[in-house]
Amino acid sequence: MAKLDIKGIKAGARVDVVVGKKHPTDFALWKFSQAKRQMEWDSPWGVGFPGWHIECSAMSMEYLGDTFDIHTGGIDHIPVHHTNEIAQSEAATGKKFVKFWLHNEFLLIDNEKISKSKNNFLTISDLIKKGFDPIAFRYLCLQSHYRSKMNFSITALRAAENTLEEIRKLAIRGQRLAVSQKTKEKIIQALDDDLDMPKALAFLHEAQNYDLWLEFEPVLGLSLEHRDLSIEVSKEVKKLLEQREHLRNQGKFSDADKIRKEIKSRGYEIEDTDKGPRVVIDKLKNL
């Protein structure tokens, strides 16, 4: 899986040479405590603690069995950690450990690698404090294929938040259309093709169908079904809307635009369609 050059591996190149190690690819299943530690146990081999590879195999097989379908992780786990998991697990059981390995690429911030030394990382709590909906970050992640680097920026997050609002507005506009089986199949094919989420999203946006978004909500996790998107427009707003249409018909577009701004200040937007103006909520995240 890691495509390592086994013959070219040199002992001591990555970590200090360990006395008694018979081969450069050998790794420890049990480590001996050189000094008193907080976490150590008696074992048939002496007092010590498990190697960091073995704990993952132990937890995986405890809850998922000797063989399971999907194991995920970062690409940095391929050359050492995940190859060692396979070696120790299959040596212990004689069975295939994992059927599919899905390794995600790194997340960048403003095109830079995230690191403690640069102190250039953010948490979800940080984004919430800045006023962002955490679901917008989830949508931002869905826009990148898991095997491609994803570059995070506040600008990109704002764009994702705006797109998420447009998806939710489909319900407000009453665009509840029949789900096209052909489109549904294209989305499923994209997901089946190594989880090509960007392509699946493209098909969903092309359809402009809120019910289709809801159908794939268990995959997307965008909390679409938890939003109450029904709205009641007040009499005052309806009256302003009528005044605006009257002014537009008279060609008084400057005055009409002032009314649009007044309606917007009340938390609504006007969308002009072939069938006339339509009022939608301006800030869906406040619902």
Order of alpha helices (4+ residues) and beta strands (2+ residues): beta-beta-alpha-beta-alpha-beta-beta-beta-alpha-alpha-beta-alpha-alpha-alpha-alpha-alpha-alpha-alpha-beta-beta
